[in-house]
């Protein structure tokens, strides 16, 4: 819950310019082991159902 206020504020500031995803499978390249379930992901795309580039990941 530490990150939740930051994500809420980002969504408030950027409105429909960004979309937030959490707990979704994010496979970039399985051959390089770039896959897994993301905790939080921010996409600068109007797409709300699917992750689209560009993205920001919080590690």
C-alpha distance matrix in Angstrom:
0.0 3.8 5.5 5.2 7.7 9.7 10.2 11.1 13.5 15.0 15.7 17.3 19.4 20.6 20.8 22.7 23.1 20.0 18.2 14.8 14.8 12.5 14.1 17.6 20.5 21.3 24.8 26.5 29.4 29.7 32.8 30.8 28.0 25.6 23.9 21.0 17.8 15.3 11.6 11.6 14.9 16.4 20.0 22.5 24.4 25.2 25.0 22.3 23.2 23.9 22.5 25.0 25.6 24.7 21.2 18.6 16.7 13.9 14.9
3.8 0.0 3.8 5.7 6.9 8.0 9.7 11.3 12.6 14.0 15.7 17.0 18.5 19.9 20.9 23.0 23.0 20.0 18.8 15.6 16.1 14.2 16.1 19.3 22.0 22.2 25.5 26.7 29.5 30.1 33.0 30.6 28.0 25.6 24.4 21.8 19.0 16.2 12.5 12.0 15.1 16.2 19.9 22.1 24.6 25.8 25.9 23.6 24.9 25.2 23.3 25.4 25.4 24.1 20.6 17.6 15.8 12.6 13.5
5.5 3.8 0.0 3.8 5.7 5.4 6.4 8.8 10.2 10.8 12.6 14.5 15.7 16.7 17.8 19.7 19.4 16.3 15.3 12.2 13.0 11.6 14.1 16.9 19.6 19.4 22.8 23.7 26.8 27.7 30.6 28.3 25.9 23.1 22.0 19.8 17.0 13.8 10.4 9.0 11.6 12.4 16.1 18.3 20.8 22.2 22.4 20.4 21.8 21.9 19.9 21.8 21.7 20.4 17.0 14.0 12.5 9.7 11.5
5.2 5.7 3.8 0.0 3.8 5.4 5.1 6.1 8.6 9.9 10.6 12.3 14.3 15.4 15.8 17.8 18.2 15.2 13.9 10.9 12.0 11.0 13.8 16.6 19.7 20.0 23.6 24.9 28.2 29.1 32.3 30.3 27.8 24.9 23.4 20.9 17.8 14.7 11.4 9.7 12.1 12.5 16.0 18.1 20.1 20.8 21.0 18.6 20.1 20.9 19.4 21.5 22.0 21.0 17.7 15.4 14.4 12.3 14.5
7.7 6.9 5.7 3.8 0.0 3.8 5.5 5.1 6.1 8.6 9.9 10.4 12.3 14.2 14.9 17.5 18.0 15.6 15.1 12.8 14.8 14.4 17.4 20.0 23.2 23.1 26.7 27.6 31.0 32.2 35.2 33.1 30.8 27.8 26.6 24.4 21.3 18.1 14.9 12.8 14.6 14.1 17.4 18.8 21.0 21.6 22.5 20.3 22.4 23.3 21.7 23.4 23.6 22.2 19.3 16.8 16.4 14.3 16.8
9.7 8.0 5.4 5.4 3.8 0.0 3.8 5.5 5.2 6.2 8.7 9.8 10.6 12.2 13.7 16.2 15.9 13.5 13.5 11.5 13.8 13.9 17.1 19.3 22.1 21.4 24.8 25.3 28.7 30.2 33.0 30.7 28.8 25.6 24.8 23.0 20.4 16.8 14.0 11.3 12.5 11.6 14.9 16.0 18.7 19.8 20.9 19.3 21.6 22.0 19.9 21.1 20.8 19.2 16.3 13.7 13.7 11.7 14.5
10.2 9.7 6.4 5.1 5.5 3.8 0.0 3.8 5.4 5.1 6.2 8.6 9.9 10.5 11.4 13.4 13.3 10.5 9.9 7.8 10.2 10.9 14.4 16.2 19.2 18.7 22.2 22.9 26.4 28.0 31.0 29.0 27.1 23.8 22.6 20.8 18.0 14.5 12.1 9.0 9.8 8.7 11.9 13.4 15.7 16.6 17.4 15.5 17.8 18.3 16.5 18.0 18.1 16.8 14.0 11.9 12.1 11.0 14.2
11.1 11.3 8.8 6.1 5.1 5.5 3.8 0.0 3.8 5.5 5.2 6.2 8.7 10.1 10.0 12.6 13.5 11.4 10.9 9.4 12.2 13.0 16.6 18.4 21.7 21.5 25.2 26.0 29.6 31.2 34.3 32.5 30.5 27.2 25.8 23.9 20.8 17.6 15.1 12.2 13.0 11.6 14.1 15.1 16.9 17.0 18.1 16.0 18.5 19.7 18.6 20.0 20.5 19.4 16.9 15.3 15.8 14.8 18.0
13.5 12.6 10.2 8.6 6.1 5.2 5.4 3.8 0.0 3.8 5.4 5.0 6.1 8.5 9.6 12.8 13.1 11.6 12.4 11.6 14.8 16.0 19.6 21.2 24.3 23.6 27.1 27.4 31.0 32.9 35.8 33.7 32.1 28.7 27.7 26.1 23.4 19.9 17.5 14.3 14.6 12.6 14.9 15.1 17.4 17.7 19.5 18.0 20.9 21.9 20.3 21.1 21.1 19.5 17.3 15.6 16.6 15.5 18.8
15.0 14.0 10.8 9.9 8.6 6.2 5.1 5.5 3.8 0.0 3.8 5.4 5.2 6.0 7.9 10.5 10.0 8.3 9.6 9.4 12.8 14.6 18.3 19.4 22.1 21.1 24.3 24.4 28.0 30.1 33.0 30.9 29.5 25.9 25.2 24.0 21.6 18.0 16.2 12.7 12.0 9.4 11.4 11.4 13.9 14.7 16.6 15.6 18.6 19.1 17.3 17.7 17.4 15.7 13.8 12.3 13.9 13.5 17.1
15.7 15.7 12.6 10.6 9.9 8.7 6.2 5.2 5.4 3.8 0.0 3.8 5.5 5.3 5.2 7.7 8.4 6.8 7.5 7.9 11.6 13.8 17.6 18.4 21.4 20.7 24.1 24.5 28.2 30.3 33.3 31.7 30.2 26.6 25.4 24.1 21.4 18.1 16.5 13.1 12.3 9.6 10.9 11.0 12.6 12.5 14.3 12.8 16.0 17.2 16.0 16.7 17.1 16.0 14.3 13.6 15.2 15.4 19.1
17.3 17.0 14.5 12.3 10.4 9.8 8.6 6.2 5.0 5.4 3.8 0.0 3.8 5.8 5.3 8.9 10.1 9.9 11.0 11.6 15.2 17.2 21.0 22.0 25.1 24.5 27.9 28.2 32.0 34.1 37.1 35.4 33.9 30.3 29.2 27.8 25.1 21.8 19.9 16.6 16.0 13.3 14.5 14.0 15.4 14.9 17.2 15.8 19.1 20.6 19.6 20.1 20.5 19.2 17.8 17.0 18.7 18.6 22.2
19.4 18.5 15.7 14.3 12.3 10.6 9.9 8.7 6.1 5.2 5.5 3.8 0.0 3.8 5.8 9.2 9.1 9.6 11.9 13.0 16.7 19.0 22.8 23.5 26.3 25.1 28.3 28.1 31.8 34.2 37.0 35.0 33.9 30.2 29.6 28.6 26.2 22.8 21.2 17.6 16.5 13.4 14.2 12.9 14.9 14.9 17.7 17.1 20.6 21.5 20.1 20.0 19.6 17.9 17.0 16.2 18.4 18.5 22.1
20.6 19.9 16.7 15.4 14.2 12.2 10.5 10.1 8.5 6.0 5.3 5.8 3.8 0.0 3.8 6.2 5.3 6.2 9.1 11.1 14.9 17.7 21.5 21.6 24.1 22.8 25.7 25.4 29.1 31.7 34.4 32.7 31.8 28.0 27.4 26.8 24.6 21.3 20.3 16.5 14.8 11.2 11.2 9.5 11.2 11.3 14.3 14.2 17.8 18.5 17.1 16.6 16.3 14.8 14.3 14.2 16.8 17.7 21.4
20.8 20.9 17.8 15.8 14.9 13.7 11.4 10.0 9.6 7.9 5.2 5.3 5.8 3.8 0.0 3.8 5.6 6.7 8.6 10.9 14.5 17.5 21.1 21.2 24.0 23.1 26.2 26.4 30.2 32.5 35.5 34.1 33.0 29.3 28.2 27.3 24.8 21.8 20.8 17.3 15.7 12.4 12.2 10.8 11.4 10.2 13.0 12.4 16.1 17.5 16.9 16.8 17.4 16.4 15.9 16.3 18.7 19.6 23.4
22.7 23.0 19.7 17.8 17.5 16.2 13.4 12.6 12.8 10.5 7.7 8.9 9.2 6.2 3.8 0.0 3.8 5.5 7.2 10.4 13.7 17.1 20.5 19.9 22.4 21.5 24.3 24.5 28.2 30.7 33.7 32.6 31.6 27.9 26.8 26.2 23.9 21.2 20.8 17.4 15.2 12.0 10.6 9.1 8.5 6.6 9.6 9.5 13.3 14.7 14.5 14.1 15.1 14.6 14.7 15.9 18.5 20.1 23.8
23.1 23.0 19.4 18.2 18.0 15.9 13.3 13.5 13.1 10.0 8.4 10.1 9.1 5.3 5.6 3.8 0.0 3.8 7.1 10.4 13.7 17.2 20.6 19.8 21.9 20.4 23.0 22.5 26.2 29.0 31.7 30.4 29.8 26.0 25.3 25.1 23.3 20.3 20.3 16.6 14.0 10.4 8.6 6.1 6.4 6.3 9.6 10.6 14.2 14.6 13.5 12.4 12.5 11.6 12.0 13.4 16.4 18.3 22.0
20.0 20.0 16.3 15.2 15.6 13.5 10.5 11.4 11.6 8.3 6.8 9.9 9.6 6.2 6.7 5.5 3.8 0.0 3.8 6.8 10.1 13.5 16.9 16.3 18.5 17.1 19.9 19.7 23.5 26.0 28.9 27.5 26.6 22.8 22.0 21.6 19.6 16.6 16.5 12.8 10.2 6.7 5.5 4.5 5.8 6.6 8.7 8.9 12.3 12.4 10.9 10.5 10.8 9.9 9.3 10.4 13.0 14.9 18.6
18.2 18.8 15.3 13.9 15.1 13.5 9.9 10.9 12.4 9.6 7.5 11.0 11.9 9.1 8.6 7.2 7.1 3.8 0.0 3.8 6.7 10.3 13.6 13.0 15.5 14.7 17.8 18.3 22.1 24.2 27.4 26.3 24.9 21.3 19.9 19.1 16.8 14.1 14.0 10.7 8.4 5.8 5.2 6.6 6.7 7.0 7.5 6.3 9.2 9.8 8.7 9.6 11.0 10.9 9.4 10.6 12.3 14.2 17.6
14.8 15.6 12.2 10.9 12.8 11.5 7.8 9.4 11.6 9.4 7.9 11.6 13.0 11.1 10.9 10.4 10.4 6.8 3.8 0.0 3.8 6.8 10.5 10.6 13.5 13.1 16.6 17.6 21.3 23.0 26.3 25.0 23.2 19.8 18.1 16.7 14.0 11.1 10.5 7.3 5.9 4.8 6.4 9.1 9.9 10.7 10.3 8.3 10.2 10.6 9.2 11.1 12.5 12.3 9.7 9.8 10.4 11.6 14.9
14.8 16.1 13.0 12.0 14.8 13.8 10.2 12.2 14.8 12.8 11.6 15.2 16.7 14.9 14.5 13.7 13.7 10.1 6.7 3.8 0.0 3.8 6.9 6.8 9.9 10.0 13.7 15.3 18.9 20.1 23.7 22.6 20.5 17.3 15.2 13.4 10.5 8.1 8.1 5.9 5.1 6.4 7.9 11.3 11.7 12.6 11.0 8.8 9.1 9.1 7.9 10.8 12.7 13.1 10.2 10.4 10.0 11.4 14.0
12.5 14.2 11.6 11.0 14.4 13.9 10.9 13.0 16.0 14.6 13.8 17.2 19.0 17.7 17.5 17.1 17.2 13.5 10.3 6.8 3.8 0.0 3.8 5.6 9.0 10.0 13.8 15.9 19.2 19.8 23.3 22.3 19.6 16.8 14.3 11.8 8.4 6.2 5.2 4.6 6.2 8.9 11.2 14.7 15.4 16.4 14.7 12.2 11.9 11.8 10.7 13.9 15.6 15.9 12.6 12.1 10.4 10.8 12.7
14.1 16.1 14.1 13.8 17.4 17.1 14.4 16.6 19.6 18.3 17.6 21.0 22.8 21.5 21.1 20.5 20.6 16.9 13.6 10.5 6.9 3.8 0.0 3.8 6.8 8.9 12.4 15.2 18.0 17.9 21.6 20.8 17.8 15.5 12.5 9.4 5.7 5.2 5.2 7.0 8.8 12.0 14.0 17.7 18.1 19.1 16.8 14.4 13.2 12.8 12.0 15.5 17.3 18.0 14.8 14.4 12.1 12.5 13.3
17.6 19.3 16.9 16.6 20.0 19.3 16.2 18.4 21.2 19.4 18.4 22.0 23.5 21.6 21.2 19.9 19.8 16.3 13.0 10.6 6.8 5.6 3.8 0.0 3.8 6.2 9.6 12.5 15.4 15.5 19.3 19.0 16.3 13.8 10.6 8.3 5.4 5.8 7.7 8.7 8.8 11.8 12.7 16.4 16.3 17.3 14.6 12.6 10.8 9.7 9.1 12.8 14.9 16.1 13.4 13.9 12.2 13.6 14.7
20.5 22.0 19.6 19.7 23.2 22.1 19.2 21.7 24.3 22.1 21.4 25.1 26.3 24.1 24.0 22.4 21.9 18.5 15.5 13.5 9.9 9.0 6.8 3.8 0.0 3.8 6.3 9.7 12.1 11.9 15.7 15.7 13.0 10.9 7.4 5.6 4.4 6.5 9.6 10.9 10.6 13.7 14.2 17.8 17.5 19.0 16.1 14.8 12.6 10.5 9.7 12.9 14.8 16.3 13.9 14.7 12.8 14.6 15.1
21.3 22.2 19.4 20.0 23.1 21.4 18.7 21.5 23.6 21.1 20.7 24.5 25.1 22.8 23.1 21.5 20.4 17.1 14.7 13.1 10.0 10.0 8.9 6.2 3.8 0.0 3.8 6.4 9.4 10.1 13.8 13.3 11.2 8.3 5.7 5.6 5.8 6.3 10.0 10.5 9.2 11.9 12.1 15.5 15.6 17.8 15.2 14.7 13.1 10.2 8.2 10.6 11.8 13.2 10.9 11.9 10.3 12.8 13.4
24.8 25.5 22.8 23.6 26.7 24.8 22.2 25.2 27.1 24.3 24.1 27.9 28.3 25.7 26.2 24.3 23.0 19.9 17.8 16.6 13.7 13.8 12.4 9.6 6.3 3.8 0.0 3.8 5.9 6.6 10.2 10.3 8.7 6.2 4.1 6.2 8.3 9.5 13.3 14.0 12.5 15.0 14.6 17.7 17.6 19.9 17.2 17.4 15.5 12.2 10.3 11.9 12.7 14.3 12.7 14.1 12.7 15.4 15.4
26.5 26.7 23.7 24.9 27.6 25.3 22.9 26.0 27.4 24.4 24.5 28.2 28.1 25.4 26.4 24.5 22.5 19.7 18.3 17.6 15.3 15.9 15.2 12.5 9.7 6.4 3.8 0.0 3.8 6.6 9.2 8.7 8.5 5.4 5.8 8.9 11.3 11.6 15.2 15.2 13.2 15.0 14.3 16.8 17.0 19.8 17.6 18.4 17.1 13.5 10.9 11.3 11.1 12.5 11.5 13.1 12.2 15.3 15.5
29.4 29.5 26.8 28.2 31.0 28.7 26.4 29.6 31.0 28.0 28.2 32.0 31.8 29.1 30.2 28.2 26.2 23.5 22.1 21.3 18.9 19.2 18.0 15.4 12.1 9.4 5.9 3.8 0.0 3.8 5.5 5.6 6.4 5.0 6.5 10.2 13.3 14.3 18.0 18.5 16.7 18.7 18.0 20.4 20.6 23.4 21.1 22.1 20.4 16.8 14.6 14.9 14.4 15.8 15.1 16.4 15.3 18.1 17.6
29.7 30.1 27.7 29.1 32.2 30.2 28.0 31.2 32.9 30.1 30.3 34.1 34.2 31.7 32.5 30.7 29.0 26.0 24.2 23.0 20.1 19.8 17.9 15.5 11.9 10.1 6.6 6.6 3.8 0.0 3.8 5.3 4.7 5.5 5.8 9.2 12.7 14.6 18.2 19.5 18.3 20.9 20.6 23.3 23.4 26.0 23.4 23.9 21.8 18.4 16.6 17.6 17.6 19.0 17.9 18.9 17.2 19.6 18.5
32.8 33.0 30.6 32.3 35.2 33.0 31.0 34.3 35.8 33.0 33.3 37.1 37.0 34.4 35.5 33.7 31.7 28.9 27.4 26.3 23.7 23.3 21.6 19.3 15.7 13.8 10.2 9.2 5.5 3.8 0.0 3.8 5.5 7.5 9.2 12.6 16.3 17.9 21.5 22.7 21.4 23.8 23.4 25.9 26.1 28.9 26.5 27.2 25.3 21.8 19.8 20.3 19.9 21.1 20.3 21.3 19.7 22.0 20.7
30.8 30.6 28.3 30.3 33.1 30.7 29.0 32.5 33.7 30.9 31.7 35.4 35.0 32.7 34.1 32.6 30.4 27.5 26.3 25.0 22.6 22.3 20.8 19.0 15.7 13.3 10.3 8.7 5.6 5.3 3.8 0.0 3.8 5.5 8.4 11.9 15.5 16.5 19.8 20.9 19.7 22.1 22.1 24.5 25.2 28.3 26.2 27.0 25.5 22.0 19.5 19.9 18.9 19.6 18.6 19.0 17.3 19.3 17.7
28.0 28.0 25.9 27.8 30.8 28.8 27.1 30.5 32.1 29.5 30.2 33.9 33.9 31.8 33.0 31.6 29.8 26.6 24.9 23.2 20.5 19.6 17.8 16.3 13.0 11.2 8.7 8.5 6.4 4.7 5.5 3.8 0.0 3.8 5.7 8.5 12.3 13.7 16.9 18.5 17.9 20.8 21.2 24.1 24.9 27.7 25.5 25.7 24.0 20.8 18.5 19.5 19.0 19.8 18.1 18.2 15.9 17.5 15.7
25.6 25.6 23.1 24.9 27.8 25.6 23.8 27.2 28.7 25.9 26.6 30.3 30.2 28.0 29.3 27.9 26.0 22.8 21.3 19.8 17.3 16.8 15.5 13.8 10.9 8.3 6.2 5.4 5.0 5.5 7.5 5.5 3.8 0.0 3.8 7.1 10.4 11.1 14.4 15.5 14.4 17.1 17.4 20.3 21.2 24.1 22.0 22.3 21.0 17.7 15.1 16.0 15.4 16.1 14.3 14.5 12.4 14.5 13.3
23.9 24.4 22.0 23.4 26.6 24.8 22.6 25.8 27.7 25.2 25.4 29.2 29.6 27.4 28.2 26.8 25.3 22.0 19.9 18.1 15.2 14.3 12.5 10.6 7.4 5.7 4.1 5.8 6.5 5.8 9.2 8.4 5.7 3.8 0.0 3.8 7.2 8.8 12.4 13.9 13.2 16.3 16.8 20.0 20.5 23.0 20.6 20.4 18.6 15.6 13.5 15.2 15.5 16.5 14.4 14.8 12.5 14.4 13.5
21.0 21.8 19.8 20.9 24.4 23.0 20.8 23.9 26.1 24.0 24.1 27.8 28.6 26.8 27.3 26.2 25.1 21.6 19.1 16.7 13.4 11.8 9.4 8.3 5.6 5.6 6.2 8.9 10.2 9.2 12.6 11.9 8.5 7.1 3.8 0.0 3.8 6.3 9.6 11.9 12.1 15.6 16.7 20.3 20.9 23.0 20.5 19.6 17.8 15.4 13.6 16.1 16.8 17.8 15.1 15.0 12.2 13.4 12.5
17.8 19.0 17.0 17.8 21.3 20.4 18.0 20.8 23.4 21.6 21.4 25.1 26.2 24.6 24.8 23.9 23.3 19.6 16.8 14.0 10.5 8.4 5.7 5.4 4.4 5.8 8.3 11.3 13.3 12.7 16.3 15.5 12.3 10.4 7.2 3.8 0.0 3.8 6.6 9.2 10.1 13.8 15.3 19.1 19.6 21.4 19.0 17.5 15.8 14.1 12.6 15.6 16.8 17.6 14.6 14.2 11.4 12.2 11.9
15.3 16.2 13.8 14.7 18.1 16.8 14.5 17.6 19.9 18.0 18.1 21.8 22.8 21.3 21.8 21.2 20.3 16.6 14.1 11.1 8.1 6.2 5.2 5.8 6.5 6.3 9.5 11.6 14.3 14.6 17.9 16.5 13.7 11.1 8.8 6.3 3.8 0.0 3.8 5.6 6.6 10.4 12.5 16.2 17.3 19.3 17.4 16.0 15.1 13.5 11.3 14.1 14.9 15.2 11.8 10.9 8.0 8.7 9.0
11.6 12.5 10.4 11.4 14.9 14.0 12.1 15.1 17.5 16.2 16.5 19.9 21.2 20.3 20.8 20.8 20.3 16.5 14.0 10.5 8.1 5.2 5.2 7.7 9.6 10.0 13.3 15.2 18.0 18.2 21.5 19.8 16.9 14.4 12.4 9.6 6.6 3.8 0.0 3.8 6.9 10.4 13.4 17.0 18.4 20.1 18.7 16.8 16.4 15.5 13.6 16.4 17.1 16.9 13.3 11.6 8.6 7.8 8.4
11.6 12.0 9.0 9.7 12.8 11.3 9.0 12.2 14.3 12.7 13.1 16.6 17.6 16.5 17.3 17.4 16.6 12.8 10.7 7.3 5.9 4.6 7.0 8.7 10.9 10.5 14.0 15.2 18.5 19.5 22.7 20.9 18.5 15.5 13.9 11.9 9.2 5.6 3.8 0.0 3.8 6.8 10.1 13.5 15.3 17.1 16.1 14.4 14.8 14.0 11.7 14.1 14.6 14.2 10.5 8.7 6.5 6.2 8.5
14.9 15.1 11.6 12.1 14.6 12.5 9.8 13.0 14.6 12.0 12.3 16.0 16.5 14.8 15.7 15.2 14.0 10.2 8.4 5.9 5.1 6.2 8.8 8.8 10.6 9.2 12.5 13.2 16.7 18.3 21.4 19.7 17.9 14.4 13.2 12.1 10.1 6.6 6.9 3.8 0.0 3.8 6.6 10.1 11.8 14.1 13.2 12.2 12.9 11.6 8.7 10.6 10.9 10.5 6.8 5.8 4.9 6.8 9.7
16.4 16.2 12.4 12.5 14.1 11.6 8.7 11.6 12.6 9.4 9.6 13.3 13.4 11.2 12.4 12.0 10.4 6.7 5.8 4.8 6.4 8.9 12.0 11.8 13.7 11.9 15.0 15.0 18.7 20.9 23.8 22.1 20.8 17.1 16.3 15.6 13.8 10.4 10.4 6.8 3.8 0.0 3.8 6.7 9.0 11.3 11.4 10.9 12.7 11.7 8.8 9.7 9.5 8.6 5.5 5.1 6.6 8.6 12.1
20.0 19.9 16.1 16.0 17.4 14.9 11.9 14.1 14.9 11.4 10.9 14.5 14.2 11.2 12.2 10.6 8.6 5.5 5.2 6.4 7.9 11.2 14.0 12.7 14.2 12.1 14.6 14.3 18.0 20.6 23.4 22.1 21.2 17.4 16.8 16.7 15.3 12.5 13.4 10.1 6.6 3.8 0.0 3.8 5.4 8.3 8.4 9.1 11.0 9.6 6.7 6.4 6.4 5.9 4.3 6.4 8.9 11.8 15.1
22.5 22.1 18.3 18.1 18.8 16.0 13.4 15.1 15.1 11.4 11.0 14.0 12.9 9.5 10.8 9.1 6.1 4.5 6.6 9.1 11.3 14.7 17.7 16.4 17.8 15.5 17.7 16.8 20.4 23.3 25.9 24.5 24.1 20.3 20.0 20.3 19.1 16.2 17.0 13.5 10.1 6.7 3.8 0.0 3.8 7.0 8.7 10.3 13.0 11.8 9.4 7.7 6.9 5.6 6.2 8.3 11.7 14.4 17.8
24.4 24.6 20.8 20.1 21.0 18.7 15.7 16.9 17.4 13.9 12.6 15.4 14.9 11.2 11.4 8.5 6.4 5.8 6.7 9.9 11.7 15.4 18.1 16.3 17.5 15.6 17.6 17.0 20.6 23.4 26.1 25.2 24.9 21.2 20.5 20.9 19.6 17.3 18.4 15.3 11.8 9.0 5.4 3.8 0.0 3.8 5.3 7.9 10.5 9.6 8.2 6.2 6.8 7.1 8.4 11.3 14.2 17.1 20.4
25.2 25.8 22.2 20.8 21.6 19.8 16.6 17.0 17.7 14.7 12.5 14.9 14.9 11.3 10.2 6.6 6.3 6.6 7.0 10.7 12.6 16.4 19.1 17.3 19.0 17.8 19.9 19.8 23.4 26.0 28.9 28.3 27.7 24.1 23.0 23.0 21.4 19.3 20.1 17.1 14.1 11.3 8.3 7.0 3.8 0.0 3.8 6.2 9.4 9.7 9.8 8.6 10.3 10.9 11.9 14.6 17.2 19.9 23.2
25.0 25.9 22.4 21.0 22.5 20.9 17.4 18.1 19.5 16.6 14.3 17.2 17.7 14.3 13.0 9.6 9.6 8.7 7.5 10.3 11.0 14.7 16.8 14.6 16.1 15.2 17.2 17.6 21.1 23.4 26.5 26.2 25.5 22.0 20.6 20.5 19.0 17.4 18.7 16.1 13.2 11.4 8.4 8.7 5.3 3.8 0.0 3.8 5.9 6.1 7.1 6.8 9.7 11.2 11.8 14.7 16.7 19.6 22.6
22.3 23.6 20.4 18.6 20.3 19.3 15.5 16.0 18.0 15.6 12.8 15.8 17.1 14.2 12.4 9.5 10.6 8.9 6.3 8.3 8.8 12.2 14.4 12.6 14.8 14.7 17.4 18.4 22.1 23.9 27.2 27.0 25.7 22.3 20.4 19.6 17.5 16.0 16.8 14.4 12.2 10.9 9.1 10.3 7.9 6.2 3.8 0.0 3.8 5.9 7.5 9.0 12.1 13.4 12.8 15.1 16.5 18.8 21.9
23.2 24.9 21.8 20.1 22.4 21.6 17.8 18.5 20.9 18.6 16.0 19.1 20.6 17.8 16.1 13.3 14.2 12.3 9.2 10.2 9.1 11.9 13.2 10.8 12.6 13.1 15.5 17.1 20.4 21.8 25.3 25.5 24.0 21.0 18.6 17.8 15.8 15.1 16.4 14.8 12.9 12.7 11.0 13.0 10.5 9.4 5.9 3.8 0.0 3.8 6.9 9.3 12.9 14.8 14.1 16.4 17.2 19.7 22.2
23.9 25.2 21.9 20.9 23.3 22.0 18.3 19.7 21.9 19.1 17.2 20.6 21.5 18.5 17.5 14.7 14.6 12.4 9.8 10.6 9.1 11.8 12.8 9.7 10.5 10.2 12.2 13.5 16.8 18.4 21.8 22.0 20.8 17.7 15.6 15.4 14.1 13.5 15.5 14.0 11.6 11.7 9.6 11.8 9.6 9.7 6.1 5.9 3.8 0.0 3.8 6.2 10.0 12.2 11.7 14.4 15.2 18.1 20.5
22.5 23.3 19.9 19.4 21.7 19.9 16.5 18.6 20.3 17.3 16.0 19.6 20.1 17.1 16.9 14.5 13.5 10.9 8.7 9.2 7.9 10.7 12.0 9.1 9.7 8.2 10.3 10.9 14.6 16.6 19.8 19.5 18.5 15.1 13.5 13.6 12.6 11.3 13.6 11.7 8.7 8.8 6.7 9.4 8.2 9.8 7.1 7.5 6.9 3.8 0.0 3.8 6.9 8.9 8.0 10.9 11.7 14.9 17.3
25.0 25.4 21.8 21.5 23.4 21.1 18.0 20.0 21.1 17.7 16.7 20.1 20.0 16.6 16.8 14.1 12.4 10.5 9.6 11.1 10.8 13.9 15.5 12.8 12.9 10.6 11.9 11.3 14.9 17.6 20.3 19.9 19.5 16.0 15.2 16.1 15.6 14.1 16.4 14.1 10.6 9.7 6.4 7.7 6.2 8.6 6.8 9.0 9.3 6.2 3.8 0.0 3.8 6.3 7.1 10.7 12.6 16.1 18.7
25.6 25.4 21.7 22.0 23.6 20.8 18.1 20.5 21.1 17.4 17.1 20.5 19.6 16.3 17.4 15.1 12.5 10.8 11.0 12.5 12.7 15.6 17.3 14.9 14.8 11.8 12.7 11.1 14.4 17.6 19.9 18.9 19.0 15.4 15.5 16.8 16.8 14.9 17.1 14.6 10.9 9.5 6.4 6.9 6.8 10.3 9.7 12.1 12.9 10.0 6.9 3.8 0.0 2.9 5.2 8.9 11.4 15.1 17.6
24.7 24.1 20.4 21.0 22.2 19.2 16.8 19.4 19.5 15.7 16.0 19.2 17.9 14.8 16.4 14.6 11.6 9.9 10.9 12.3 13.1 15.9 18.0 16.1 16.3 13.2 14.3 12.5 15.8 19.0 21.1 19.6 19.8 16.1 16.5 17.8 17.6 15.2 16.9 14.2 10.5 8.6 5.9 5.6 7.1 10.9 11.2 13.4 14.8 12.2 8.9 6.3 2.9 0.0 3.8 7.1 10.2 13.7 16.4
21.2 20.6 17.0 17.7 19.3 16.3 14.0 16.9 17.3 13.8 14.3 17.8 17.0 14.3 15.9 14.7 12.0 9.3 9.4 9.7 10.2 12.6 14.8 13.4 13.9 10.9 12.7 11.5 15.1 17.9 20.3 18.6 18.1 14.3 14.4 15.1 14.6 11.8 13.3 10.5 6.8 5.5 4.3 6.2 8.4 11.9 11.8 12.8 14.1 11.7 8.0 7.1 5.2 3.8 0.0 3.8 6.6 10.1 12.9
18.6 17.6 14.0 15.4 16.8 13.7 11.9 15.3 15.6 12.3 13.6 17.0 16.2 14.2 16.3 15.9 13.4 10.4 10.6 9.8 10.4 12.1 14.4 13.9 14.7 11.9 14.1 13.1 16.4 18.9 21.3 19.0 18.2 14.5 14.8 15.0 14.2 10.9 11.6 8.7 5.8 5.1 6.4 8.3 11.3 14.6 14.7 15.1 16.4 14.4 10.9 10.7 8.9 7.1 3.8 0.0 3.8 6.7 9.8
16.7 15.8 12.5 14.4 16.4 13.7 12.1 15.8 16.6 13.9 15.2 18.7 18.4 16.8 18.7 18.5 16.4 13.0 12.3 10.4 10.0 10.4 12.1 12.2 12.8 10.3 12.7 12.2 15.3 17.2 19.7 17.3 15.9 12.4 12.5 12.2 11.4 8.0 8.6 6.5 4.9 6.6 8.9 11.7 14.2 17.2 16.7 16.5 17.2 15.2 11.7 12.6 11.4 10.2 6.6 3.8 0.0 3.8 6.3
13.9 12.6 9.7 12.3 14.3 11.7 11.0 14.8 15.5 13.5 15.4 18.6 18.5 17.7 19.6 20.1 18.3 14.9 14.2 11.6 11.4 10.8 12.5 13.6 14.6 12.8 15.4 15.3 18.1 19.6 22.0 19.3 17.5 14.5 14.4 13.4 12.2 8.7 7.8 6.2 6.8 8.6 11.8 14.4 17.1 19.9 19.6 18.8 19.7 18.1 14.9 16.1 15.1 13.7 10.1 6.7 3.8 0.0 3.8
14.9 13.5 11.5 14.5 16.8 14.5 14.2 18.0 18.8 17.1 19.1 22.2 22.1 21.4 23.4 23.8 22.0 18.6 17.6 14.9 14.0 12.7 13.3 14.7 15.1 13.4 15.4 15.5 17.6 18.5 20.7 17.7 15.7 13.3 13.5 12.5 11.9 9.0 8.4 8.5 9.7 12.1 15.1 17.8 20.4 23.2 22.6 21.9 22.2 20.5 17.3 18.7 17.6 16.4 12.9 9.8 6.3 3.8 0.0
